[in-house]
Amino acid sequence: MILTVTLNAAVARTLVVPSLTLGERHRSPEGISLAGGKGINVARALRTLDVPVLATGLVGGRDGDAIRDGLSKAAIPFDLVEMRSPSRTSTAIVDPTNGTQTEINERGPEVSPEEAREFSRRLEFLMEYATAVVFAGSLPANLDEGYLAGLVQKARDRGLYTVVDAPPTVLKAALKEVPSLVSPNQHEAESAAGFDFIEEDDFLRGLRRLVELGARGACITSSSGYSYLTAEGGVVSARAPEVEALSTIGSGDAYLAGLLAGLLHRKLTPVEAVRLAAGCAAANAESLGAGVFEARRAEELAETVRVEVFSEVFDRDTV
């Protein structure tokens, strides 16, 4: 069972607003409201892929109730810790006319020391039933990166496969705890590595730097649809299939879910796992909502993904 941790869960609203103009009144012809936060998005995608999963995290107030309701409707098993402060709301506005998307994320609640300790205890209990733990997303306003790093250490000490997909400051702290896999996007990876990625070799250097900083494995997704995964003896690279995208919000979460489903659940080779991951990311882009796609469509798209394998000296083979 894969356990996903979302410390800053949210009610995630996505609205379609054609020809969005600031300062004007608009009507949205289409929208969706889901339980959100990166870890929950990953859990939703894993559930779609029939991977045993449990979502945990911190929630509070009416929005916390809405998050629970959303998880129940999606048939995602969950065990959440209640906090006094209300959970946040995040809003994404997709403009299909101009091909843009705008995200507005609230900062999030404050968590008391007692609530933080209670979550740590709950997580230790839940980890007894897990084979892997995914720590994904931002932290609530007053929790520092050391708190999440401590949770990663607890999971690693139990011998669990640990995954971190978090903002740069949190990622840097977590790297010191030797996670099994880190999965930043290009911006997050650049911040952690300390240099910009301009050419393809920069992504390979970035992967190497993340491993030097502590990660046992690393995956970077680029803003142009490419992904790079460390594997035994080299790096596996793929490009997400071109689709008629409605919204790319959550595609990175769908990618990570596909990668974990392939590597940990289906026991695929890294090449085939990356194909599945890229297919999930593309299928997510065709749909409204983060981590929302049809498994059959993801499998169809995965079959079209071409993968390149780079050796340690960056020789290239196409598969």
C-alpha positions in Angstrom: 0.0 0.0 0.0 1.2 3.5 -0.9 0.6 6.2 1.7 0.3 9.8 0.5 0.9 12.7 2.9 -0.7 16.1 2.3 0.1 18.5 5.1 -1.5 21.4 3.4 -4.7 19.9 1.9 -7.2 22.1 0.1 -10.5 22.4 -1.6 -9.3 22.7 -5.2 -11.6 24.6 -7.6 -11.0 24.7 -11.3 -13.0 27.1 -13.4 -13.1 27.5 -17.2 -13.2 31.1 -18.2 -12.8 31.9 -21.9 -11.2 35.2 -22.8 -10.3 36.1 -19.2 -9.8 39.8 -18.8 -8.7 41.3 -15.4 -11.2 43.8 -14.0 -14.2 42.4 -16.0 -17.1 40.2 -15.0 -17.1 36.7 -16.4 -19.3 33.6 -16.4 -17.7 30.2 -16.1 -19.4 27.6 -18.4 -17.6 24.7 -16.7 -15.9 23.9 -13.4 -15.0 21.3 -10.9 -14.3 21.1 -7.2 -12.2 18.4 -5.7 -10.3 17.4 -2.6 -6.9 18.7 -3.4 -3.3 19.2 -2.5 -0.5 17.4 -4.3 -0.5 14.2 -2.1 -4.3 13.9 -2.5 -3.9 14.4 -6.3 -1.3 11.6 -6.4 -3.7 9.4 -4.4 -6.5 10.1 -6.8 -4.4 9.1 -9.8 -3.1 6.0 -8.0 -6.7 5.0 -7.3 -7.5 5.3 -10.9 -4.6 3.0 -11.7 -5.9 0.4 -9.2 -3.0 0.8 -6.8 -3.8 0.3 -3.1 -3.5 3.7 -1.6 -4.3 5.6 1.6 -4.4 9.4 1.9 -3.4 11.1 5.1 -2.8 14.7 6.2 -4.2 17.6 8.2 -7.6 19.2 7.6 -9.9 21.5 9.5 -13.2 23.4 9.4 -15.9 23.2 6.7 -13.3 23.0 4.0 -11.9 20.0 5.9 -15.3 18.4 5.8 -15.4 19.1 2.0 -12.1 17.4 1.6 -13.3 14.3 3.4 -16.5 14.3 1.3 -14.4 14.6 -1.9 -12.2 11.7 -0.9 -15.2 9.6 -0.1 -16.9 10.4 -3.5 -13.7 9.4 -5.3 -13.5 6.1 -3.2 -10.0 7.1 -1.9 -9.4 5.6 1.5 -8.2 8.2 4.0 -7.2 8.8 7.6 -6.9 12.5 8.3 -6.0 14.4 11.5 -8.4 17.2 12.5 -7.0 20.7 13.3 -8.6 23.8 14.7 -7.7 26.1 11.8 -9.7 25.8 8.6 -8.2 24.1 5.5 -7.4 26.4 2.6 -9.0 26.8 -0.8 -7.1 26.9 -4.1 -8.6 28.2 -7.3 -7.4 27.6 -10.9 -8.8 29.6 -13.8 -8.3 28.0 -17.2 -8.7 30.2 -20.3 -9.0 27.9 -23.3 -9.2 30.9 -25.7 -5.8 32.3 -24.8 -4.3 28.9 -23.7 -3.5 30.2 -20.2 -4.1 29.0 -16.7 -4.0 31.1 -13.5 -3.6 29.6 -10.1 -4.5 31.3 -6.8 -3.5 29.3 -3.7 -4.2 30.4 -0.2 -1.3 30.3 2.2 -2.9 27.7 4.4 -3.8 27.2 8.1 -1.6 27.3 11.2 -1.0 24.0 13.0 -0.5 23.9 16.7 2.4 22.0 18.2 -0.1 19.5 19.7 -1.7 18.9 16.3 1.7 18.5 14.7 2.7 15.9 17.3 -0.6 14.1 16.9 -0.1 13.8 13.1 3.4 12.5 13.6 2.1 9.8 15.9 -0.7 8.9 13.5 1.7 8.7 10.6 3.9 6.3 12.5 0.9 4.0 13.1 -0.2 4.2 9.4 3.3 3.4 8.2 3.0 0.0 9.7 0.7 -0.9 6.8 2.6 0.9 4.0 5.4 -0.1 1.6 5.9 3.4 0.4 5.2 7.0 1.6 4.8 10.0 -0.7 5.3 13.4 0.9 3.9 15.9 -1.6 3.1 19.6 -1.6 3.6 22.7 0.5 3.6 23.0 4.2 1.0 24.9 6.4 2.0 28.4 7.3 3.8 27.8 10.6 5.4 24.3 10.0 9.0 24.5 8.9 10.8 22.2 6.5 12.5 20.5 9.5 9.2 19.0 10.4 8.7 17.2 7.1 12.3 16.2 7.0 11.7 14.5 10.4 8.8 12.6 9.0 10.9 11.4 6.0 13.5 10.2 8.4 10.8 8.2 10.3 9.7 6.5 7.1 13.3 5.8 6.0 14.1 4.3 9.4 11.3 1.8 8.9 12.8 0.8 5.6 9.9 2.2 3.5 10.3 3.6 0.0 10.2 7.4 0.5 9.2 9.9 -2.1 9.4 13.7 -1.8 7.7 16.2 -4.2 7.9 19.6 -2.5 8.8 23.2 -2.9 12.5 24.0 -3.0 13.2 24.9 0.6 11.4 21.8 1.8 13.0 19.6 -0.8 16.5 20.8 0.2 15.8 19.8 3.8 14.3 16.5 2.9 17.4 15.6 0.7 19.5 15.3 3.8 17.3 12.4 5.0 18.2 10.3 1.9 14.8 9.8 0.3 14.3 6.9 -2.2 13.1 9.3 -4.8 12.6 13.0 -5.3 10.3 14.3 -8.0 10.7 18.1 -8.5 9.6 20.1 -11.5 12.1 22.1 -13.4 11.9 25.2 -11.3 12.2 23.3 -8.0 15.1 21.2 -9.3 16.9 24.3 -10.6 16.6 25.9 -7.1 17.8 22.8 -5.3 20.7 22.2 -7.8 21.8 25.8 -7.8 21.8 26.5 -11.6 19.4 27.0 -14.5 18.6 24.2 -16.9 19.0 25.5 -20.4 20.2 22.5 -22.5 19.4 18.8 -22.1 22.7 18.1 -20.4 21.7 20.5 -17.7 18.9 18.2 -16.7 21.3 15.3 -16.5 23.7 17.4 -14.4 20.7 18.4 -12.2 19.8 14.8 -11.6 23.4 14.1 -10.6 23.4 17.0 -8.2 20.2 15.9 -6.5 21.7 12.5 -5.9 24.9 14.1 -4.6 22.7 16.1 -2.1 21.2 12.9 -0.8 18.5 11.4 -3.0 18.9 7.7 -3.9 16.9 8.4 -7.1 15.6 11.5 -8.8 13.1 12.5 -11.5 12.7 15.9 -13.1 9.8 17.0 -15.2 10.5 20.0 -17.5 8.2 22.8 -18.5 8.3 21.6 -22.1 6.9 18.1 -21.4 10.1 16.2 -21.0 11.0 14.0 -18.0 14.3 12.6 -16.8 14.6 9.7 -14.4 17.7 8.2 -12.8 18.0 4.5 -13.4 20.7 1.8 -12.9 23.5 2.8 -15.2 22.0 6.0 -16.6 19.0 8.2 -17.2 15.7 7.5 -18.8 14.1 10.4 -20.7 10.7 10.7 -22.3 8.4 13.3 -23.8 4.7 13.4 -22.9 2.5 12.7 -26.0 1.1 15.8 -27.7 -2.7 16.0 -26.9 -5.3 18.7 -27.1 -4.7 20.0 -23.6 -7.6 21.4 -21.5 -5.5 22.0 -18.3 -2.0 20.8 -17.3 -2.7 21.4 -13.6 -2.0 18.2 -11.8 -0.1 16.6 -14.7 3.0 16.4 -12.6 1.0 14.6 -9.9 -0.4 12.2 -12.4 3.1 11.6 -13.8 4.4 10.7 -10.3 1.5 8.4 -9.7 2.1 6.6 -13.0 5.8 6.3 -12.2 5.1 4.8 -8.8 2.4 2.5 -10.1 4.9 1.2 -12.7 7.9 0.9 -10.5 6.4 -0.3 -7.2 3.0 -1.9 -8.1 3.4 -3.4 -11.6 7.2 -4.0 -11.2 7.9 -2.5 -14.7 11.3 -1.6 -16.0 12.2 2.1 -15.6 11.6 2.5 -19.4 8.1 1.1 -19.2 7.3 2.9 -16.0 8.3 6.2 -17.6 6.1 5.5 -20.5 3.1 4.9 -18.2 4.0 8.1 -16.3 4.1 10.2 -19.4 0.8 8.7 -20.6 -0.9 9.6 -17.3 0.4 13.1 -17.5 -0.9 13.6 -21.0 -4.3 12.0 -20.1 -4.5 14.4 -17.1 -4.0 17.4 -19.4 -7.0 16.4 -21.5 -9.2 16.5 -18.4 -10.4 19.1 -15.9 -9.1 18.6 -12.4 -5.7 17.5 -10.9 -5.1 13.8 -11.0 -8.2 13.2 -13.1 -8.0 10.9 -16.1 -9.2 7.6 -17.5 -6.9 4.7 -17.0 -7.6 3.3 -20.4 -6.7 6.6 -22.1 -3.5 6.8 -20.1 -2.5 3.3 -21.3 -3.3 4.2 -24.9 -1.1 7.3 -24.7 1.7 5.4 -22.9 2.1 3.1 -25.9 3.0 6.1 -28.1 5.7 7.4 -25.8 9.3 7.2 -27.2 12.0 6.9 -24.6 15.7 7.7 -24.7 18.2 6.0 -22.4 21.4 7.9 -21.6 24.4 5.9 -20.2 26.5 7.4 -17.5 28.6 9.1 -20.2 25.4 10.4 -21.8 25.5 8.1 -24.8 22.0 7.8 -26.2 19.8 4.9 -27.2 16.2 5.3 -28.4 13.7 2.7 -27.3 
